[in-house]
Amino acid sequence: MSDDKDGHGGQAGGRPLDHDPILRPVTPTPAIDDRPIPGGAPITPDARWWTDVDRRHHVLTIAGVVAGVLALAIGVGVAVAVIGANMSSGGSGPRQQAVQPIPESSAAVETTIPLPSETTSTTAASGTPAPLPVGGRGRYVAYRKGGAVWVATESGEDPKRVFSSLAGPYALSPDAKTLAVADSSSQTFSLVDIASGQAVMVGKAVPDRPSWASDSSFVVYESLPAGSHDTEIDRVNRDGSGRKVVGPGVGGRVTPDGAIAAISASRTPDGSTPLEIFSGSSSTRIGLKVSPYALAPLIGSIVFADAGGVIVSGTARPPSVRVIATDGTGLKTLVAKPSVEVGVSFGDIVSSPDLTRIVYAETGDDGYSRLFSMSAGGGAPKALSLRRDDYIIGWSADGTEILFIEGNAIQEEPTKLMAMRPDGTGRRTVIEGAGE
């Protein structure tokens, strides 16, 4: 759910993997506002001031007595009226009256309209699991904070510390029950059951973002066999069993029909890098005279970032975002070049749950990252980033929001988990201090 090589971790370094199944809720500490009250130095009261205070106390005391007498009189009158009405109706007991709600004052009414994902998320008070949207996606999000990967609702409630990991990509299963982590420091791949906190270390891994099947039954990740220089795509069941090698390649992504798309580990004689579609025991190679990376499968097609450059001979091409059918036909350019002319390429690409939209990043040195969204069928991209750098985490379960990290840790800026709609509106903070 979060550049494909940097993934959710971004920064290098770290400590050995520490399996920590303890789930610890976080209670934010309220900030103390110790600023002086404006208005200057206090005024020293004089005798006249105390006389006025005493006079006001007398007035308030008399007013309180009068109000009490009136309230008592009204209460007696109401009681007599109720008894009389009950007697006239022939009833033998108190009559049941419909309770009328007390109107709220306009100052107490919340004027912010909650986003769809906020209205159905799990709350700390009820503890009731939020209903899954169509497709079985859980309304939760994973993020890194304080040297560990956490999971919380899409509204930032019920945060749980799930797995110790300073850096490296991770991915929460669509049903939000299992976390996959490719830890950079230990170079291992682990699967963590969210409910129990139990972790299974599957094996060695390359820090590339894991990809889940749509039904959460299995996940694929990238590994480097001992003594080899070529990475491979491995497949494993959600409980850590049944691991097997899918084939050589990088950037493995599970397609909507359960096949696995990957970038070939070797170039063809003409200098291009093909895509591979693995389905069962067979595979299909899609020849491309480009340099693909950062795949995002759609229904019957694959969106990918093209690194640009020169293939064998010809005019150098800028980086681009393209789409091609899984049968190798219909290659189409969605974004011809980055919005910044120099020093920027395209980073991660993530498709929406309904596979109709994509969000992608323009990335550069020192953690530079700007987000854009667009229709998967083409059209004008919508710039989403403001002044600060943004990094893709993924989409909300219902596809109405994009979840991302804002802030540049490399530049020592504070970071936080944010959400916004694909048109750039409705920006809201989910978790303060969260990072990739």
Secondary structure, 3 states (H helix, E strand, C coil): CCCCCCCCCCCCCCCCCECCCCCCCCCCCCCCCCCCCCCCCCCCCCHHHHHHHHHHHHHHHHHHHHHHHHHHHHHHHHHHHHHHHHHHCCCCCCCCCCCCCCCCCHHHCCCCCCCHHHHCCCCCCCCCCCCCCCCCCCCEEEEEECCEEEEEECCCCCCEEEEECCCCCEEECCCCCEEEEEECCCCEEEEEECCCCCEEEEEECCCCCCEECCCCCEEEEEECCCCCCCCEEEEEECCCCCCEEEEECEEEEECCCCCEEEECCCCCCCCCCCEEEEECCEEEEECCCCCEEEEEECCCEEEEEECCECCCCCCCECCEEEEEECCCCCCEEEECCCCCCCCCEEEEEEECCCCCEEEEEEECHHHCEEEEEEECCCCCCEECCCCCCEEEEEECCCCCCEEEEECCCCCCCCCEEEEECCCCCCCEEEEECCEC
